[in-house]
Amino acid sequence: MIFNIKKFNKYKNKSISKFSIGLKFFNLGVFFLLSAPAIAGVFLLISLIVSSSYSKINYFKDKNNRIFILSSILIIFSTLINHLYHTGDEVLSGYQPFVNWIGILNWIPYFYFFWAFQKFLDNSILRKNTAINLISGSIPLLFTIIGQYWFDLHGPFKAFNGLIIWFQRQINPGDGVTGLFNNSNYAGSWLMIIFPFIIACMYQISNTKIERFIVGTLISLVGTFIYLSQSRNALLGSILSLQIFYRNKYFLIFLIILALLIISLISLNDFFKNHIFFGNFSNTNLNFESFARLNIYKESINFILERPFLGWGSASFPLLFLSRKNEWIGHSHNIFFELAISYGLITAALIGYAIFSILFRSFKTIYLLKKFSDKTEKSVNYYFDKAWWTATTVLIFSQFFDIQYFDFRIGMIFWILLSGLSKITTQIN
């Protein structure tokens, strides 16, 4: 018996040691994800290997993992069939089989990361620390935007022979700020993600003036830069963040007003595009008849219906749109349309079901379960869990109208956020 206890303690200490090492690499990966994604990827990969080496949890026990395994099989099968079918296909002139296979990396590896990272997001304290690392690692974005907008400091800036690139584009008339990103919509998306977490920091600060000043400054800067990014997705997402975070009985009224506002923008485009507030969004074209997104969505649905079961293969949308409309559009501007076009409706439905089931169950856990609310309503960690759900929701919401997911940084943070939500649904702390 004594021998068995010693053996157990030895194994337990070894597991704790591995967890600590994995957690350190995970936190480093989150911290460097924005500023040095290649380096962050190495840290996160190491944390995944460490996490997998000591875990005794059955991967297939989680229903979501089983769904993702089935989705992976369908993705690989679709890719193989389309690789064979598209060879010499005139409809997809310029089709490159290599790109089709590379597209798998946008999904299947993340399914495993989703499971492995749950160990480092197992409770509200770990999730709060991850959120603080994410905010801290986002400070370079704020400084690069300040330099870009007020000091005309632009790049691109490269380090380690191009391993790290901060694009820091020059702002032309009508463009939004990009900071170290290549595109203003990506910058707006990242700012939108960290916005709820910075709000949650308000509940952690003490009464010292310096802490209130720092958090207040961060909120002001992020809010201002979301506007300066001229990203409609980020602007609506930040407004939605406030309404979700400060959930109240007027939330439904807000959604109705927001819907009416969007309809008004569409109907009264000529008036609003010259308005003092919306004037900065100079590339906004909301005339209903010339609304480009509606045409893109219409064609996307047609492509899906033409090949609903296995899709057309990864990165096929721009080639399809070019062949039908003689115009180059990089993607379908809706993540689930993109999935269905690439790999079929069944795959899109399975992945969508897993994502939204996690979203709905975590909402129930955070907002509706009395036991959870009574236990943690006054806890700082509770507000970070609310922020976690809010950031995930607005990020998913934004992918219905544009796709930033294929940027490694945003794709990775999406699955980290979803991984944390999955733990919220299974453990109340």
C-alpha positions as CSV (number, residue, x, y, z in Angstrom):
1,M,0.0,0.0,0.0
2,I,2.8,2.4,0.9
3,F,4.5,1.7,-2.4
4,N,1.3,2.4,-4.3
5,I,0.8,5.7,-2.5
6,K,4.3,6.8,-3.3
7,K,3.9,5.8,-6.9
8,F,0.6,7.7,-7.1
9,N,2.2,10.9,-5.6
10,K,5.2,10.6,-8.0
11,Y,2.8,10.4,-10.9
12,K,0.7,13.3,-9.5
13,N,3.7,15.5,-9.1
14,K,4.9,14.7,-12.6
15,S,1.5,15.6,-14.0
16,I,1.5,18.9,-12.1
17,S,5.0,19.7,-13.4
18,K,4.0,19.0,-17.0
19,F,0.9,21.1,-16.6
20,S,2.9,24.0,-15.3
21,I,5.3,23.8,-18.2
22,G,2.5,23.5,-20.7
23,L,0.7,26.4,-19.1
24,K,3.7,28.7,-19.4
25,F,4.1,27.9,-23.1
26,F,0.4,28.4,-23.6
27,N,0.5,31.8,-21.9
28,L,3.5,32.8,-23.9
29,G,1.7,31.8,-27.1
30,V,-1.3,33.9,-26.2
31,F,0.9,36.9,-25.3
32,F,2.9,36.8,-28.6
33,L,-0.1,35.7,-30.8
34,L,-0.7,39.2,-32.2
35,S,2.8,40.6,-32.4
36,A,4.8,37.5,-33.4
37,P,2.3,34.8,-34.7
38,A,5.1,32.5,-36.0
39,I,6.8,32.5,-32.6
40,A,3.4,32.2,-30.8
41,G,2.6,29.2,-33.0
42,V,5.7,27.4,-31.8
43,F,4.9,28.1,-28.1
44,L,1.3,26.9,-28.6
45,L,2.4,23.8,-30.4
46,I,4.7,22.9,-27.5
47,S,1.9,23.5,-25.0
48,L,-0.3,21.2,-27.1
49,I,2.4,18.4,-27.1
50,V,2.9,18.8,-23.3
51,S,-0.9,18.8,-22.7
52,S,-1.4,15.7,-24.8
53,S,1.5,13.8,-23.2
54,Y,0.1,13.7,-19.7
55,S,-3.7,13.8,-20.2
56,K,-5.7,10.7,-19.4
57,I,-9.0,12.2,-20.6
58,N,-10.5,10.3,-23.5
59,Y,-10.6,12.5,-26.5
60,F,-13.7,10.8,-27.8
61,K,-15.7,11.3,-24.6
62,D,-16.6,14.9,-25.5
63,K,-19.5,15.0,-28.0
64,N,-18.0,18.0,-29.7
65,N,-14.8,16.2,-30.4
66,R,-16.8,13.4,-32.0
67,I,-18.5,15.9,-34.2
68,F,-15.2,17.5,-35.2
69,I,-13.7,14.0,-36.0
70,L,-16.6,13.3,-38.3
71,S,-16.2,16.8,-39.8
72,S,-12.5,16.1,-40.4
73,I,-13.3,12.8,-42.2
74,L,-15.7,14.7,-44.5
75,I,-13.2,17.5,-45.1
76,I,-10.5,15.1,-46.1
77,F,-12.9,13.0,-48.3
78,S,-14.2,16.2,-49.9
79,T,-10.7,17.4,-50.6
80,L,-9.7,14.1,-52.1
81,I,-12.7,13.9,-54.4
82,N,-12.4,17.5,-55.5
83,H,-8.7,17.1,-56.1
84,L,-9.6,14.3,-58.6
85,Y,-12.7,16.0,-60.0
86,H,-11.3,19.5,-60.6
87,T,-8.3,18.4,-62.6
88,G,-8.8,20.0,-65.9
89,D,-12.2,21.4,-64.9
90,E,-12.9,24.5,-67.0
91,V,-15.4,25.9,-64.5
92,L,-12.5,26.3,-62.0
93,S,-9.8,27.6,-64.4
94,G,-6.7,28.2,-62.4
95,Y,-7.5,25.6,-59.8
96,Q,-4.5,24.6,-57.8
97,P,-4.7,21.2,-56.0
98,F,-2.0,22.2,-53.5
99,V,-4.1,25.1,-52.3
100,N,-7.0,22.8,-51.9
101,W,-5.0,20.6,-49.5
102,I,-3.5,23.5,-47.6
103,G,-7.1,24.7,-46.9
104,I,-7.4,21.7,-44.5
105,L,-5.1,23.5,-42.1
106,N,-7.7,26.1,-41.5
107,W,-9.9,23.5,-39.7
108,I,-8.6,20.1,-38.7
109,P,-5.6,21.2,-36.6
110,Y,-7.8,23.6,-34.7
111,F,-10.2,20.8,-33.7
112,Y,-7.3,19.2,-31.8
113,F,-6.1,22.5,-30.3
114,F,-9.7,23.1,-29.1
115,W,-9.5,20.0,-27.0
116,A,-5.9,20.3,-25.8
117,F,-6.2,23.9,-24.7
118,Q,-9.1,23.1,-22.4
119,K,-6.7,21.9,-19.8
120,F,-5.2,25.4,-19.6
121,L,-8.6,27.1,-19.4
122,D,-10.1,24.7,-16.9
123,N,-11.3,27.3,-14.4
124,S,-12.2,30.9,-14.2
125,I,-8.9,32.0,-12.8
126,L,-7.0,30.4,-15.7
127,R,-9.3,32.0,-18.1
128,K,-8.9,35.4,-16.5
129,N,-5.1,35.1,-16.6
130,T,-5.3,34.1,-20.3
131,A,-7.5,37.2,-21.0
132,I,-5.0,39.5,-19.2
133,N,-2.2,38.0,-21.3
134,L,-4.3,38.6,-24.4
135,I,-4.8,42.3,-23.5
136,S,-1.1,42.7,-22.6
137,G,0.0,41.2,-25.9
138,S,-2.3,43.6,-27.7
139,I,-0.5,46.7,-26.5
140,P,1.7,46.8,-29.6
141,L,-1.4,47.1,-31.8
142,L,-2.4,50.3,-29.9
143,F,1.1,51.8,-30.2
144,T,1.3,51.0,-33.9
145,I,-2.1,52.6,-34.5
146,I,-1.0,55.7,-32.6
147,G,2.2,55.9,-34.7
148,Q,0.3,55.3,-37.9
149,Y,-2.6,57.8,-37.3
150,W,-1.0,60.7,-35.5
151,F,2.7,60.5,-36.5
152,D,2.5,59.1,-40.0
153,L,4.7,56.2,-39.0
154,H,4.3,53.5,-41.5
155,G,6.2,50.3,-42.6
156,P,6.3,47.5,-43.3
157,F,8.6,46.6,-40.4
158,K,10.4,43.3,-40.5
159,A,12.4,41.3,-38.0
160,F,14.2,37.9,-38.1
161,N,14.4,37.8,-41.9
162,G,10.7,38.4,-42.3
163,L,9.6,36.0,-39.6
164,I,7.8,38.9,-38.0
165,I,6.1,41.6,-40.1
166,W,4.2,44.6,-38.9
167,F,2.6,46.1,-42.0
168,Q,1.8,49.5,-40.6
169,R,0.3,50.7,-43.9
170,Q,0.2,54.3,-44.9
171,I,-3.3,55.7,-44.5
172,N,-4.8,56.9,-47.7
173,P,-8.0,59.0,-47.9
174,G,-11.0,56.9,-47.0
175,D,-8.9,54.1,-45.4
176,G,-9.1,53.0,-41.8
177,V,-6.2,52.4,-39.4
178,T,-4.6,49.0,-39.6
179,G,-1.8,49.2,-37.1
180,L,0.5,46.1,-37.4
181,F,-2.2,44.3,-39.5
182,N,-2.4,44.3,-43.2
183,N,-6.1,45.3,-43.3
184,S,-8.3,47.6,-41.2
185,N,-11.0,45.0,-40.9
186,Y,-8.6,42.7,-39.2
187,A,-7.4,45.4,-36.8
188,G,-11.0,46.2,-36.0
189,S,-11.8,42.6,-35.4
190,W,-8.9,42.2,-32.9
191,L,-9.9,45.4,-31.1
192,M,-13.4,44.1,-30.9
193,I,-12.2,40.9,-29.3
194,I,-10.2,42.5,-26.5
195,F,-12.8,45.2,-25.8
196,P,-15.0,43.1,-23.4
197,F,-12.0,41.9,-21.5
198,I,-10.8,45.4,-20.9
199,I,-14.2,46.3,-19.6
200,A,-14.0,43.2,-17.3
201,C,-10.7,44.7,-15.9
202,M,-12.8,47.5,-14.5
203,Y,-14.1,45.1,-11.9
204,Q,-10.6,44.0,-10.9
205,I,-8.9,47.3,-10.3
206,S,-8.5,48.7,-6.8
207,N,-9.3,52.3,-5.9
208,T,-5.8,53.5,-6.8
209,K,-5.8,56.3,-9.3
210,I,-3.1,54.8,-11.5
211,E,-5.1,51.6,-12.1
212,R,-8.3,53.5,-12.9
213,F,-6.3,55.7,-15.3
214,I,-4.7,52.7,-17.1
215,V,-8.0,50.8,-17.6
216,G,-9.8,54.0,-18.5
217,T,-7.2,54.9,-21.0
218,L,-7.3,51.4,-22.6
219,I,-11.0,51.5,-22.9
220,S,-10.9,55.0,-24.5
221,L,-8.1,54.0,-26.9
222,V,-9.7,50.8,-28.0
223,G,-13.1,52.4,-28.5
224,T,-11.6,55.2,-30.5
225,F,-9.5,52.9,-32.6
226,I,-12.5,50.7,-33.4
227,Y,-14.1,53.8,-34.9
228,L,-10.9,54.8,-36.7
229,S,-10.7,51.4,-38.3
230,Q,-13.8,52.3,-40.2
231,S,-14.9,48.6,-39.9
232,R,-18.7,48.3,-39.7
233,N,-18.3,44.9,-38.3
234,A,-16.1,46.1,-35.5
235,L,-18.3,49.1,-34.7
236,L,-21.5,47.0,-34.5
237,G,-19.6,44.3,-32.6
238,S,-18.4,46.7,-30.0
239,I,-21.9,48.1,-29.5
240,L,-23.2,44.6,-29.3
241,S,-20.5,43.8,-26.7
242,L,-21.7,46.5,-24.4
243,Q,-25.3,45.3,-24.7
244,I,-24.4,41.7,-24.0
245,F,-22.0,42.4,-21.2
246,Y,-24.4,44.7,-19.4
247,R,-27.4,42.5,-20.2
248,N,-30.7,43.9,-19.2
249,K,-34.4,43.9,-20.0
250,Y,-33.9,46.5,-22.8
251,F,-31.6,44.2,-24.8
252,L,-34.4,43.0,-27.2
253,I,-35.4,46.7,-27.7
254,F,-31.8,47.4,-28.6
255,L,-31.7,44.7,-31.2
256,I,-34.9,46.0,-32.8
257,I,-33.5,49.5,-32.9
258,L,-30.2,48.2,-34.4
259,A,-32.1,46.4,-37.1
260,L,-34.1,49.5,-37.9
261,L,-30.9,51.5,-38.0
262,I,-29.4,49.1,-40.5
263,I,-32.5,49.3,-42.7
264,S,-32.4,53.1,-42.5
265,L,-28.8,53.1,-43.6
266,I,-29.7,50.9,-46.6
267,S,-32.7,53.1,-47.5
268,L,-31.1,56.5,-46.9
269,N,-27.6,55.9,-48.1
270,D,-27.2,59.3,-49.7
271,F,-28.1,61.1,-46.5
272,F,-26.1,59.0,-44.1
273,K,-22.9,58.7,-46.0
274,N,-22.5,62.5,-45.8
275,H,-23.5,62.6,-42.1
276,I,-20.9,63.8,-39.6
277,F,-20.6,60.4,-38.0
278,F,-20.9,58.0,-40.9
279,G,-18.9,60.3,-43.2
280,N,-15.7,58.6,-42.1
281,F,-17.0,55.3,-43.5
282,S,-16.4,56.6,-47.0
283,N,-16.2,53.2,-48.6
284,T,-19.6,52.2,-47.2
285,N,-22.0,51.5,-50.1
286,L,-25.3,50.6,-48.6
287,N,-27.6,51.2,-51.5
288,F,-29.8,48.2,-51.5
289,E,-29.7,47.5,-55.2
290,S,-25.9,47.8,-55.4
291,F,-25.2,46.1,-52.1
292,A,-22.3,43.9,-53.1
293,R,-22.7,41.5,-50.2
294,L,-26.2,40.5,-51.2
295,N,-24.9,39.6,-54.7
296,I,-22.1,37.6,-53.1
297,Y,-24.5,35.7,-50.8
298,K,-26.9,35.0,-53.7
299,E,-24.1,33.5,-55.7
300,S,-22.8,31.6,-52.7
301,I,-26.1,29.9,-52.2
302,N,-26.2,29.0,-55.9
303,F,-22.8,27.4,-55.6
304,I,-23.8,25.5,-52.5
305,L,-27.0,24.2,-54.2
306,E,-25.0,23.0,-57.3
307,R,-22.8,20.8,-55.2
308,P,-24.4,20.5,-51.7
309,F,-22.8,17.3,-50.4
310,L,-19.1,17.6,-50.9
311,G,-18.7,21.1,-52.0
312,W,-16.1,22.5,-54.5
313,G,-12.9,22.3,-52.5
314,S,-11.0,24.8,-50.4
315,A,-10.4,28.3,-51.9
316,S,-12.8,27.5,-54.8
317,F,-15.1,30.5,-54.2
318,P,-13.0,33.2,-55.9
319,L,-12.5,31.0,-59.0
320,L,-16.2,30.2,-59.2
321,F,-17.2,33.8,-58.8
322,L,-14.7,34.9,-61.4
323,S,-15.9,32.3,-63.9
324,R,-19.6,33.3,-63.4
325,K,-19.3,37.1,-62.8
326,N,-16.0,37.9,-64.3
327,E,-15.0,39.6,-61.0
328,W,-12.5,38.6,-58.4
329,I,-13.9,38.2,-54.8
330,G,-11.6,36.6,-52.3
331,H,-14.2,34.8,-50.2
332,S,-18.0,34.5,-49.6
333,H,-18.0,37.0,-46.7
334,N,-19.8,34.4,-44.5
335,I,-17.9,31.7,-42.7
336,F,-20.6,29.0,-43.0
337,F,-21.3,29.8,-46.6
338,E,-17.5,29.4,-47.1
339,L,-17.5,26.0,-45.3
340,A,-20.5,24.7,-47.3
341,I,-19.0,25.8,-50.6
342,S,-15.6,24.2,-49.8
343,Y,-16.7,21.0,-48.1
344,G,-20.5,20.7,-48.4
345,L,-23.6,21.4,-46.3
346,I,-23.2,18.5,-44.0
347,T,-19.8,19.5,-42.9
348,A,-20.9,23.2,-42.4
349,A,-24.0,22.0,-40.4
350,L,-21.9,19.8,-38.1
351,I,-19.3,22.4,-37.3
352,G,-22.0,25.1,-36.9
353,Y,-24.0,22.8,-34.6
354,A,-20.9,22.2,-32.4
355,I,-20.0,25.9,-32.2
356,F,-23.5,27.1,-31.4
357,S,-24.3,24.4,-28.9
358,I,-21.2,25.5,-27.0
359,L,-22.3,29.1,-27.3
360,F,-25.8,28.4,-26.1
361,R,-24.9,26.1,-23.2
362,S,-22.2,28.5,-21.9
363,F,-24.7,31.3,-22.1
364,K,-27.1,29.3,-20.0
365,T,-24.3,28.5,-17.5
366,I,-23.1,32.1,-17.2
367,Y,-26.3,34.1,-17.4
368,L,-29.2,31.8,-16.5
369,L,-28.2,29.2,-13.9
370,K,-29.1,30.6,-10.5
371,K,-26.5,28.5,-8.8
372,F,-23.7,30.0,-11.0
373,S,-24.9,33.6,-10.6
374,D,-25.4,33.3,-6.8
375,K,-21.9,31.9,-6.4
376,T,-19.9,34.2,-8.6
377,E,-22.0,37.4,-9.4
378,K,-19.7,39.4,-7.1
379,S,-16.6,37.6,-8.2
380,V,-14.1,39.3,-10.5
381,N,-13.6,36.1,-12.4
382,Y,-17.3,36.0,-13.2
383,Y,-17.0,39.2,-15.2
384,F,-14.1,37.8,-17.1
385,D,-16.3,34.7,-18.0
386,K,-19.0,37.1,-19.2
387,A,-16.4,38.9,-21.3
388,W,-15.2,35.5,-22.6
389,W,-18.7,34.7,-23.8
390,T,-19.2,38.2,-25.2
391,A,-15.9,38.3,-27.1
392,T,-16.7,34.8,-28.7
393,T,-20.2,35.9,-29.6
394,V,-19.3,39.1,-31.3
395,L,-16.4,37.4,-33.2
396,I,-18.8,34.7,-34.5
397,F,-21.3,37.4,-35.3
398,S,-18.7,39.3,-37.4
399,Q,-17.9,36.2,-39.4
400,F,-21.4,36.2,-40.8
401,F,-20.7,39.4,-42.7
402,D,-16.9,39.2,-43.4
403,I,-14.2,36.6,-42.8
404,Q,-11.1,37.4,-40.8
405,Y,-11.0,33.8,-39.5
406,F,-8.3,32.7,-42.1
407,D,-5.8,35.0,-40.5
408,F,-3.9,32.7,-38.2
409,R,-4.1,35.1,-35.2
410,I,-7.8,35.4,-35.4
411,G,-8.4,31.8,-36.2
412,M,-6.3,30.7,-33.3
413,I,-7.9,33.1,-30.8
414,F,-11.3,32.0,-32.0
415,W,-10.6,28.4,-31.0
416,I,-9.0,29.4,-27.8
417,L,-12.1,31.3,-26.9
418,L,-14.4,28.4,-27.9
419,S,-12.2,26.1,-25.9
420,G,-12.7,28.2,-22.8
421,L,-16.4,28.4,-23.3
422,S,-16.5,24.6,-23.5
423,K,-15.0,24.4,-20.0
424,I,-17.5,26.9,-18.7
425,T,-20.3,24.6,-19.7
426,T,-18.8,21.6,-17.8
427,Q,-17.5,23.2,-14.6
428,I,-18.9,26.0,-12.4
429,N,-16.2,27.8,-10.6
